[in-house]
């Protein structure tokens, strides 16, 4: 007989062996001789993986649909008609040489949670949806479509890694670019979205902590800085008469590091790309292009950092007698996790006797866009040595199961939190 989640928080648990078996079976699709996984979105391997996941969704009592963005959405009905869904999920596509946990854990944990509820004949008040987002590793078209942030007039801005147009790619998996706006959902349809994900960093392992309660997904600003000096003979040009673009670049790199260290919110800032010209051993560099990547949970912090950097650049240009220009490349606003969801996750960790800490996600996730649509939360589990996007990526079965159980009980708790109406509570 169906029942609600009330009273079951103390003992309900997912099946460890089932979850790990599904992770291992999915990992075989696209697995390379090196052990890494190559399952790019829209490829035959991606289609095979999507078909297998859809089978698993059907087997555990879910109805499945594919929206215009190609998102694969499994729905486990609730007991209250027209109640907004509680949604979870992630992605199953990989980078060219990826691992078996990135994205996959969030999807398969969601299916395992539904499997556990189904075999116990438990229905939540709200429908429970498990979403396989389309092409997270490249275009992020899936989560943007649901959130309503797709640039509908600029399909060329979406560049899947396989090099085909987004229109052709969506057709491959049952989507439809011309109907992309029909994939958009609202708060009246999704009350909350919770994503379980491997950390892809070393913080949890370093702190020997089981669960990360994510405060939000950071915003990003990327800029290209071009430094123009004067290429000249390395032997005959006196030091005080040089216009060395690489020396100016070195000062900028140190300024980027100093500015990040001085900010109280502990942002990160990286110069990851340099192109030096003429790039010869006996010629003073006449031109340098470099990238600056800034990330933080606060847009104000990002703007402040960039303003400080521009002031530093003016002084560096004067000192080095170079011309320096800055060109914006990318600006992504941060997406904060809902406070009550963070609190709920922390409370569940206490109930399950699991250590936890709060931390930002400094990598992008589907939750970044979902947080612009509805209440969002994320749960991190440790990544061994912080390695991800690699065949060496590893999260232990124990940590996978712990994360899945925290997700399960968080969803059960949120089922009682939200009103039995077609709209979610505001923070």
Secondary structure, DSSP 4 states (H G I P E B T S, - for coil): --B-STT-TTT----HHHHHHHHHHHHTTTB-TTS-B---TTSHHHHHHHHHHHHHHHHTT-EEEE-TT--EEEEE--SSTTPPEEEEEE-----TTB-SSTTHHHHHHHHHHHHHHHHTTB--SS-EEEEE-TTTTTT-HHHHHHHT---TT-GGG---TTSS-HHHHHHHTT--GGGGGGG---TTTEEEEEEEEE-SSSHHHHHT-SEEEEEEEPEEEEEEEEEE---EETTTS-GGG---HHHHHHHHHHHHHHHHHH-TT--EEE---EEEES--TTEE--EEEEEEEEEES-HHHHHHHHHHHHHHHHHHHHHHT-EEEEEEEEEE--EEPPHHHHHHHHHHHHHTT--EEEEEE-S--HHHHHTTTSEEEEEEE--GGG--SSTT----HHHHHHHHHHHHHHHHHHHHHS-SSSSPPP-
